[in-house]
């Protein structure tokens, strides 16, 4: 398949990033954009919560408000995520649900194999941990989440190369039962960054390897592009939703 | 009105926040957590169908909303059973179990 790649690494706020992802999904459903991979950053750092989560169960609201950290709800399930401007590259991809991507679990494995490829190329023994994680020695370095609309999937996810894990731990709430099931007592023990493993990270090399990872995972022919005016216009119509208390406190 | 929460962990965490009337009818229920459901609105349909249920039959019928859905990280049958148990204990006059 052909895969359009958009490098959008200058950074935008969480509301715009979520709006662009949804815009790409909508436009792919309408057949108005090609299969697209976008790599981006959250600027400023922000928190997103899963579609089914309740804010109070997923984030430390007191800390987030005291530190003016943006937060919003995703259209994808899964858990809460702290997105560090200077420590995470985020990906999103829109693809038709067909072939090996038809089965939900298998589609997570296929798309996450791009992350596994990237990390292994960088010398890290990463592995896919179903449903939606990539781990190194049992510690999470990447999480992904997917939604599907009318034959198209949107999957987005993280790659933590130098995320400030102290801030991450202060912003997120993880149920004690969940941590216990992973054999750890704190979020800090459960996650790891690339920098923790290999030292300073060359982000340009990381991004280049990441794109190669998607090329391998999807057997894709890559071409580079930029966000179109139409994509930005559709996204601009969605930004308000992601900022609205009605959406953020939906559950 | 009685408010109860059921938390279950099956790979992912799912929480049911249930409001029961004095007649043990489900007045409101919110299913939340870090799980995945495809399509997502199947969960909202389940919540709608569970409203005003006060019997096993009604709850089992409501869970039909998930029959065609793919739900990951949640043992749906366990969820259904725990909700039935909550309502039946309420109806029998027992204090609902806390999970």
Contacts between the chains, C-beta under 8 A, distances in Angstrom:
chain1	res1	chain2	res2	distance
A	50	B	33	7.9
A	50	B	34	5.3
A	51	B	40	5.7
A	52	B	31	6.9
A	52	B	32	5.3
A	52	B	33	5.7
A	52	B	34	7.3
A	52	B	35	6.3
A	52	B	37	7.2
A	52	B	40	7.5
A	52	B	43	6.4
A	53	B	32	5.8
A	53	B	33	6.6
A	53	B	34	6.2
A	54	B	15	7.5
A	54	B	17	7.9
A	54	B	30	7.2
A	54	B	32	4.6
A	57	B	15	6.7
A	57	B	32	6.5
A	57	B	33	7.9
A	58	B	34	7.6
A	75	B	40	7.7
A	76	B	36	7.9
A	77	B	34	7.2
A	77	B	35	6.1
A	77	B	36	3.9
A	77	B	37	6.4
A	77	B	40	6.9
A	77	B	72	8.0
A	78	B	34	5.6
A	78	B	36	6.4
A	79	B	12	7.9
A	79	B	34	3.6
A	80	B	34	7.6
A	104	B	36	7.6
A	104	B	38	5.8
A	104	B	70	5.2
A	104	B	72	6.8
A	105	B	72	7.1
A	131	B	11	7.0
A	131	B	12	7.6
A	131	B	36	6.7
A	131	B	72	5.1
A	131	B	73	6.1
A	132	B	36	7.4
A	145	B	36	7.3
A	146	B	36	7.3
A	147	B	38	7.6
A	147	B	40	6.6
A	148	B	38	5.5
A	148	B	39	6.9
A	175	B	7	7.1
A	175	B	9	7.4
A	175	B	13	5.1
A	177	B	7	7.0
A	177	B	9	4.8
A	177	B	13	6.7
A	178	B	9	6.5
A	178	B	13	5.4
A	178	B	34	7.8
A	181	B	9	6.2
A	251	B	30	5.8
A	251	B	32	5.2
